[in-house]
Amino acid sequence: MHTAPYVTPYVTPYVTPYVAPHRRLLAAVAGVLWGLTFAMLLWLAFWTLLVASVRASEFGTPMSSTLLTPTAAVAGAGAALAGLYFAPGIRRLPTAARLALLGALAFPIPTALALHPLVT
């Protein structure tokens, strides 16, 4: 039985796709906003755990009552942002624009929660 030699299909060399400059700017803005948001979430987690551990050691209050409020606020904000991400009007935007918009909306929530102990 005669078999044809195995022929590999012609593969073009990888070419980097062109990305418009405004999309790069949107991606950079989204990265900065989400980076600041995650930094504030880490700051919020640090303060919340610090306050909860001090309250637990000094006053004997359970840590769960102290941890519940910021955790619920961040979880609720995350659920709202996830719903907004899949909203029909927002869904039509390019991914970089969507992430920049959601980053701008997400940034104030952990920032306000993280800075609240410093103000009061």
C-alpha positions as CSV (number, residue, x, y, z in Angstrom):
1,M,0.0,0.0,0.0
2,H,1.4,3.3,-1.0
3,T,0.9,6.3,1.3
4,A,1.5,9.9,0.4
5,P,4.3,11.6,2.3
6,Y,3.2,13.7,5.2
7,V,3.0,17.3,4.2
8,T,2.9,20.0,6.8
9,P,0.6,22.9,6.0
10,Y,2.3,26.2,5.2
11,V,2.5,28.3,8.4
12,T,3.0,32.0,8.1
13,P,5.4,33.6,10.5
14,Y,3.8,35.2,13.5
15,V,3.1,38.9,12.9
16,T,2.2,41.1,15.8
17,P,-1.2,42.6,15.1
18,Y,-1.5,46.3,14.9
19,V,-3.0,47.9,18.0
20,A,-4.3,51.4,17.7
21,P,-2.6,54.0,20.0
22,H,-5.9,54.9,21.7
23,R,-6.4,51.2,22.7
24,R,-2.9,51.1,24.2
25,L,-3.7,54.2,26.2
26,L,-7.0,52.7,27.4
27,A,-5.2,49.5,28.4
28,A,-2.6,51.6,30.3
29,V,-5.4,53.6,32.1
30,A,-7.2,50.4,32.9
31,G,-4.0,48.9,34.3
32,V,-3.3,51.9,36.5
33,L,-6.8,52.1,37.8
34,W,-7.0,48.4,38.6
35,G,-3.6,48.5,40.1
36,L,-4.6,51.3,42.5
37,T,-7.8,49.5,43.2
38,F,-6.0,46.3,44.2
39,A,-3.5,48.3,46.2
40,M,-6.4,49.9,48.2
41,L,-8.0,46.4,48.6
42,L,-4.7,45.2,50.2
43,W,-4.6,48.3,52.4
44,L,-8.2,47.7,53.4
45,A,-7.5,44.1,54.2
46,F,-4.5,45.1,56.3
47,W,-6.5,47.7,58.3
48,T,-9.5,45.4,58.7
49,L,-7.4,42.5,60.1
50,L,-5.4,44.9,62.3
51,V,-8.6,46.4,63.8
52,A,-10.2,43.0,64.2
53,S,-7.2,41.5,65.9
54,V,-6.9,44.4,68.3
55,R,-10.6,44.3,69.1
56,A,-10.4,40.6,69.7
57,S,-7.4,40.8,72.0
58,E,-8.5,43.9,73.9
59,F,-12.3,43.6,74.2
60,G,-12.9,40.0,73.5
61,T,-15.3,40.7,70.6
62,P,-15.4,38.1,67.9
63,M,-13.4,38.9,64.8
64,S,-16.3,37.9,62.5
65,S,-18.4,41.0,63.5
66,T,-15.5,43.3,62.7
67,L,-14.7,41.6,59.4
68,L,-18.2,41.4,58.1
69,T,-18.9,45.0,57.1
70,P,-15.9,45.6,54.8
71,T,-16.1,42.2,53.3
72,A,-19.8,42.6,52.5
73,A,-19.1,46.0,51.0
74,V,-16.3,44.7,48.7
75,A,-18.4,41.6,47.8
76,G,-21.4,43.7,46.9
77,A,-19.3,46.1,44.9
78,G,-17.8,43.1,43.0
79,A,-21.2,41.7,42.3
80,A,-22.4,45.1,41.0
81,L,-19.3,45.5,38.8
82,A,-19.7,42.0,37.4
83,G,-23.3,42.7,36.5
84,L,-22.2,46.0,34.9
85,Y,-19.4,44.3,32.9
86,F,-22.0,42.1,31.2
87,A,-24.6,44.8,30.6
88,P,-25.6,45.1,27.0
89,G,-24.5,48.7,26.5
90,I,-21.1,48.1,28.2
91,R,-20.7,44.8,26.4
92,R,-20.4,46.6,23.0
93,L,-17.3,48.5,24.1
94,P,-13.8,47.2,23.4
95,T,-12.3,45.2,26.3
96,A,-9.8,47.9,27.2
97,A,-12.5,50.6,27.3
98,R,-14.7,48.3,29.4
99,L,-11.9,47.6,31.9
100,A,-11.0,51.3,32.1
101,L,-14.6,52.2,32.8
102,L,-15.0,49.5,35.5
103,G,-11.7,50.4,37.0
104,A,-12.8,54.0,37.3
105,L,-16.0,52.9,39.0
106,A,-14.3,50.3,41.2
107,F,-11.5,52.6,42.5
108,P,-13.6,54.8,44.9
109,I,-15.1,51.9,46.8
110,P,-12.0,50.3,48.4
111,T,-10.4,53.7,48.6
112,A,-13.2,55.1,50.7
113,L,-13.3,52.0,52.9
114,A,-9.5,51.9,53.3
115,L,-9.2,55.6,54.2
116,H,-12.2,55.6,56.6
117,P,-10.1,54.5,59.6
118,L,-7.6,57.2,59.0
119,V,-10.2,60.0,58.8
120,T,-12.3,58.9,61.8
